[in-house]
Amino acid sequence: MPAMLPVPTDAAPRLTGVMDASLASLEGSENAFGLPAASGVVVVLVDGLGASNLQARAGHARFLSSRMAKRDVIRTVLPSTTAAALASLTTGALPGEHGLVGYRALDAANDRLVNQLSGWDAAMVPETWQRCETVFEHASDRGIQTFAIGAARYADSGFTRAVLRGAEYRASATLTERFDEALALLQGGGERLVYLYVPELDQAAHAHGWESDRWLGLLEQLDGEIASFEQRMPRTAGLLVTADHGVVDVPSHRHVLVDAKPELVDGVRHIGGEPRFLSLYLDPGLDDGERAALLERWRESEGHRAWVLSRDEAIDAGLYGSVADEVRPRIGDILVAARAGIAYYDSRESNRQAEAMIGQHGSLSDEETRVPLIRGGVFRR
């Protein structure tokens, strides 16, 4: 196994505990983050806002950065990608339990890769593929109302059914409208848990890079919206701002084409995962010796700039948490997690639009796995 694999300890504060702690605060119960009792809670999930990204642009996000001390940084899940992380946020479970183990994963029963964000169909039913109850369902059982606020296009998606089930979805187009909706819900009376999703920064990072003026402008807008929202929210309500992952910029000259070395793809049936965290699914006919030889070829070729693991090594290291038997085949036989500032692609893909992305995530670096947990309202330290 590669040395110095950066897997957080079980005691490290994790994204998985955020919603459970929020629910506990509504009940006045002790929780992992020490949140005090609140009449309502809003959890803002900013897609792609890593702690390192925020720290590097602190001058453009004065409200958020002023509230984020060293103790206000937690770890997301591995791989550090939206499908896995949001499912972990809303279920409190790690990917090996809930089953969303990456961006593109193997549906072994149908011998195909499935996009865990947009690839839902009758053969990948959201209510069963995502195996765990959500915090929203738990809250409903306790008589607490829950809401999810996001764009209208996500309202009836398979991913929403998988990770937000149990919450009442409220569609709002702009950042301002989303925060206005959250405020109205808090003012509606009763104990309420509100989840508010912000995709704009991640979208801008993919298209332009997180160091772009476009990304910076959106960060400034978000910072202002959150500062204004905290001033207007009921004094007895709590606010948490967190993220699913951070972002690193990878220019095109740092792309690595895996098929440029035929010996690395010979015996690979499917290449899933994401550009910074490949999941290689091998031909079923390969024997143990051939599998071991392919793993060694990857290590010899990429070990200087990536962590290269077998599925068993990744599971034994706790990368996915406890892994259910049903989930195990969804994890790649070989996993390649970029350690340097690179991204892996396959030039044989029929659609190569993904290679235009600048902002990337998915791997195990601090830049990708450290995310903020900023407290406001009654939660403010």
C-alpha positions in Angstrom: 0.0 0.0 0.0 1.3 3.5 -0.7 2.9 5.2 2.3 1.3 8.2 4.1 -2.2 7.7 2.8 -4.0 10.8 4.2 -7.1 9.1 5.7 -8.7 11.1 8.5 -8.9 9.4 11.9 -12.3 8.3 13.2 -12.2 11.1 15.8 -11.7 13.8 13.2 -14.7 16.2 12.7 -16.4 15.1 9.5 -19.1 16.4 7.2 -21.1 13.3 8.1 -21.9 14.8 11.5 -23.3 18.2 10.4 -26.9 17.4 9.8 -27.2 15.0 12.8 -25.8 17.8 15.1 -28.3 20.3 13.6 -31.2 18.0 14.3 -29.9 17.4 17.8 -29.8 21.2 18.4 -33.4 21.5 17.5 -34.2 18.9 20.2 -31.9 20.6 22.7 -29.7 17.5 22.8 -25.9 17.0 23.0 -24.2 16.7 19.7 -20.8 16.1 18.2 -20.2 19.8 17.4 -21.4 21.2 20.6 -24.2 23.2 19.0 -26.6 24.9 21.5 -30.4 24.6 21.3 -32.0 26.4 18.4 -35.5 27.1 17.3 -34.6 26.5 13.6 -31.4 25.6 11.7 -30.3 26.5 8.2 -27.4 24.5 6.7 -25.9 26.2 3.7 -23.9 23.8 1.5 -21.6 25.7 -0.9 -20.5 23.3 -3.6 -16.8 23.6 -4.1 -15.8 26.0 -1.4 -12.8 24.4 0.3 -11.2 25.8 3.4 -8.0 26.5 1.4 -10.0 28.2 -1.3 -11.7 30.5 1.2 -8.4 31.2 3.1 -6.6 32.1 -0.1 -9.4 34.7 -1.0 -10.2 35.9 2.6 -10.1 39.5 1.5 -13.0 38.9 -0.9 -15.1 37.0 1.7 -14.6 39.1 4.8 -17.7 37.8 6.6 -17.0 34.1 6.1 -13.3 34.3 6.6 -13.7 36.3 9.8 -15.8 33.5 11.2 -13.5 30.6 10.2 -10.8 29.8 12.7 -8.7 26.7 12.6 -11.2 24.8 14.6 -13.9 25.6 12.1 -12.4 23.3 9.4 -13.7 19.7 9.0 -13.1 16.9 6.6 -15.3 15.8 3.8 -15.5 12.2 2.6 -13.4 10.3 0.1 -13.6 10.5 -2.8 -14.0 14.3 -2.4 -16.8 14.6 -4.9 -20.4 16.0 -4.8 -22.4 12.7 -5.2 -20.5 11.0 -2.3 -20.3 14.0 -0.1 -23.9 15.2 -0.3 -25.2 11.7 0.3 -22.9 11.6 3.4 -24.0 15.0 4.6 -27.7 14.1 4.5 -27.5 10.5 5.7 -24.7 10.8 8.2 -23.1 7.7 6.7 -19.9 7.2 4.8 -19.9 6.2 1.1 -19.4 2.5 1.8 -22.7 2.5 3.6 -24.9 4.7 1.6 -23.5 3.4 -1.8 -22.7 6.6 -3.7 -18.9 5.9 -4.0 -18.0 8.5 -6.7 -19.0 10.4 -9.7 -19.2 7.5 -12.1 -19.5 4.0 -10.6 -20.1 0.5 -11.8 -23.6 -0.9 -12.0 -22.3 -4.5 -12.1 -25.7 -6.1 -12.7 -25.9 -4.2 -16.0 -22.2 -4.0 -16.8 -22.2 -0.2 -17.2 -20.9 3.0 -15.6 -23.6 5.2 -14.1 -23.3 8.9 -13.4 -24.3 9.3 -9.7 -25.6 12.8 -10.2 -27.6 12.6 -13.4 -27.6 8.9 -14.6 -30.6 7.7 -12.6 -33.1 5.4 -14.4 -35.3 2.4 -13.8 -32.3 0.2 -13.3 -30.8 2.5 -10.7 -33.7 3.4 -8.5 -32.7 6.3 -6.1 -34.6 5.0 -3.1 -32.8 1.7 -3.2 -29.4 2.5 -4.7 -28.8 5.0 -2.0 -29.2 2.6 0.9 -29.6 4.8 4.0 -32.4 6.8 5.6 -31.8 10.6 5.4 -31.7 13.0 8.4 -34.8 14.5 6.9 -36.6 11.2 7.3 -35.4 10.9 10.9 -36.6 14.5 11.6 -40.0 13.8 10.1 -40.4 10.8 12.5 -39.7 13.2 15.4 -42.3 15.8 14.2 -39.7 18.3 12.8 -40.3 19.9 9.5 -37.5 19.8 7.0 -37.0 21.7 3.7 -34.5 21.7 0.9 -33.9 24.8 -1.2 -32.3 24.7 -4.6 -32.8 25.3 -8.3 -36.0 24.1 -10.0 -34.1 21.8 -12.3 -33.1 19.7 -9.3 -36.5 19.4 -7.8 -37.5 16.0 -9.2 -34.1 14.6 -10.1 -33.0 11.1 -9.2 -30.2 12.5 -7.1 -32.6 14.6 -5.1 -34.8 11.6 -4.5 -31.7 9.7 -3.4 -30.2 12.2 -1.0 -32.9 14.7 0.0 -35.9 12.3 0.4 -38.0 13.3 3.4 -37.5 17.0 2.8 -40.0 19.4 1.2 -38.3 20.9 -1.8 -38.6 24.6 -2.4 -37.4 25.8 -5.8 -35.6 29.2 -6.0 -33.6 30.5 -8.9 -31.1 33.0 -7.6 -28.9 33.2 -4.5 -31.0 36.1 -3.1 -34.2 34.2 -3.7 -32.9 31.1 -1.9 -31.9 33.0 1.2 -35.2 34.9 1.2 -37.0 31.5 1.1 -34.8 30.2 4.0 -35.7 33.3 6.0 -39.4 32.9 5.3 -39.2 29.3 6.4 -37.5 30.2 9.7 -40.1 32.8 10.4 -42.9 30.3 9.7 -42.9 29.0 13.3 -42.2 25.6 14.7 -38.9 23.7 14.7 -37.5 23.6 11.2 -34.4 22.2 9.5 -33.5 23.9 6.3 -30.9 22.8 3.7 -29.8 25.4 1.2 -27.7 24.4 -1.8 -25.3 26.8 -3.6 -23.9 25.3 -6.9 -22.7 28.5 -8.5 -19.1 28.5 -7.2 -18.5 24.9 -8.3 -19.9 25.5 -11.7 -17.7 28.6 -12.2 -14.6 26.7 -10.9 -15.2 23.9 -13.4 -15.6 26.3 -16.3 -13.1 29.0 -15.5 -11.1 27.9 -12.5 -11.4 28.9 -8.9 -8.7 31.5 -9.3 -10.8 33.3 -12.0 -12.5 36.6 -11.7 -15.8 34.9 -12.3 -15.3 32.6 -9.3 -14.1 35.6 -7.2 -17.2 37.6 -8.1 -19.5 34.8 -7.0 -17.6 34.4 -3.7 -18.1 38.1 -3.0 -21.8 37.9 -3.8 -22.2 34.8 -1.6 -20.4 36.4 1.3 -22.7 39.4 1.2 -25.8 37.2 1.0 -24.8 35.2 4.0 -23.9 38.2 6.1 -27.2 39.8 5.3 -29.1 36.6 6.0 -27.6 36.3 9.5 -28.6 39.8 10.4 -32.2 39.2 9.4 -32.7 35.6 10.8 -34.5 35.1 14.1 -32.1 35.4 17.1 -32.9 31.9 18.3 -32.1 30.2 15.0 -28.7 28.7 14.0 -26.7 28.9 10.8 -24.1 26.6 9.5 -22.1 27.1 6.3 -20.1 24.2 4.9 -19.1 22.5 1.6 -18.8 19.2 0.0 -15.2 19.5 -1.3 -12.5 22.0 -2.2 -11.2 22.7 -5.7 -7.8 22.7 -7.4 -7.1 24.2 -10.9 -5.6 21.8 -13.4 -4.6 23.4 -16.7 -4.7 21.3 -19.9 -1.0 20.8 -20.1 -1.3 18.9 -16.8 -3.7 16.4 -18.2 -2.5 12.7 -18.3 -4.0 10.5 -21.0 -4.1 7.0 -19.6 -4.5 5.3 -22.9 -1.2 6.7 -24.1 0.3 3.7 -22.3 -1.6 0.7 -23.6 -0.2 -1.5 -20.8 -2.2 0.6 -18.3 -5.5 0.0 -19.9 -5.0 -3.5 -21.2 -7.4 -5.6 -19.0 -9.5 -2.5 -17.9 -13.1 -2.9 -18.8 -14.4 0.5 -17.5 -12.8 3.7 -16.3 -15.0 5.4 -13.8 -14.6 7.8 -10.9 -13.4 11.3 -11.8 -10.3 12.8 -13.4 -8.5 13.1 -10.0 -9.8 9.8 -8.5 -9.9 7.1 -11.1 -11.9 3.9 -10.5 -10.7 1.2 -12.7 -13.0 -1.8 -13.2 -11.1 -4.8 -14.6 -12.2 -7.5 -17.0 -13.9 -10.3 -15.0 -11.8 -12.9 -16.9 -8.5 -11.6 -15.4 -7.0 -14.0 -12.9 -5.4 -12.9 -9.6 -1.9 -12.8 -11.1 -3.0 -10.6 -14.0 -4.8 -8.3 -11.7 -1.7 -8.0 -9.4 0.5 -7.3 -12.4 -1.8 -4.5 -13.7 -1.8 -2.9 -10.3 2.0 -3.0 -10.2 2.2 -1.4 -13.7 0.0 1.5 -12.5 2.2 1.9 -9.4 5.4 1.9 -11.4 3.9 4.4 -13.9 2.0 6.7 -11.6 3.2 6.1 -8.0 5.4 9.2 -8.1 2.3 11.5 -8.5 -0.7 9.4 -7.3 -1.8 7.1 -4.6 -2.5 3.7 -6.4 -4.6 1.3 -4.4 -6.4 -1.9 -4.8 -10.0 -2.1 -3.7 -9.1 -4.3 -0.7 -6.3 -1.8 0.3 -8.7 1.1 0.1 -11.4 -0.7 2.2 -8.9 -1.9 4.8 -7.6 1.7 5.1 -11.1 2.9 5.8 -11.3 5.1 2.8 -15.0 4.4 2.3 -15.9 3.6 5.9 -17.6 0.4 6.6 -18.4 -1.1 3.2 -21.6 -3.1 2.6 -21.5 -6.2 0.5 -23.9 -4.6 -2.0 -21.7 -1.6 -2.3 -18.3 -3.4 -2.7 -18.6 -4.0 -6.5 -19.2 -0.3 -7.1 -15.7 0.5 -5.9 -13.0 0.2 -8.5 -10.7 -2.8 -8.6 -7.8 -0.3 -8.8 -8.1 3.3 -7.5 -5.8 6.1 -8.7 -5.9 9.2 -6.6 -3.9 12.2 -8.0 -1.3 13.5 -5.5 0.2 16.1 -7.9 -1.7 18.8 -9.7 -2.8 16.5 -12.6 -6.0 15.1 -13.9 -6.4 11.7 -15.8 -8.4 11.4 -19.0 -9.0 8.7 -21.6 -8.7 10.0 -25.2 -10.8 7.1 -26.4 -14.0 8.6 -24.8 -16.6 9.5 -27.4 -17.4 12.7 -25.5 -14.3 14.6 -24.4 -16.0 17.8 -23.2 -14.9 17.1 -19.6 -11.3 17.9 -20.7 -12.4 21.5 -20.9 -12.8 21.7 -17.1 -10.3 23.7 -15.2 -11.4 23.3 -11.6 -11.1 19.7 -10.4 -11.6 17.7 -7.2 -12.1 14.1 -6.0 -8.7 13.2 -4.6 -7.2 13.1 -1.1 -5.3 16.3 -0.9 -5.9 18.8 1.9 -7.1 21.3 -0.8 -9.8 18.9 -1.8 -10.8 17.4 1.5 -10.7 20.3 4.1 -14.0 22.2 4.1 -15.3 25.0 6.4 -17.9 24.7 9.1 -18.8 28.3 9.8 -21.3 29.1 12.6 -23.8 31.9 12.7 -26.8 33.0 14.6 -27.3 31.2 17.9 -24.4 28.9 16.9 -21.9 31.7 16.7 -18.9 31.0 19.1 
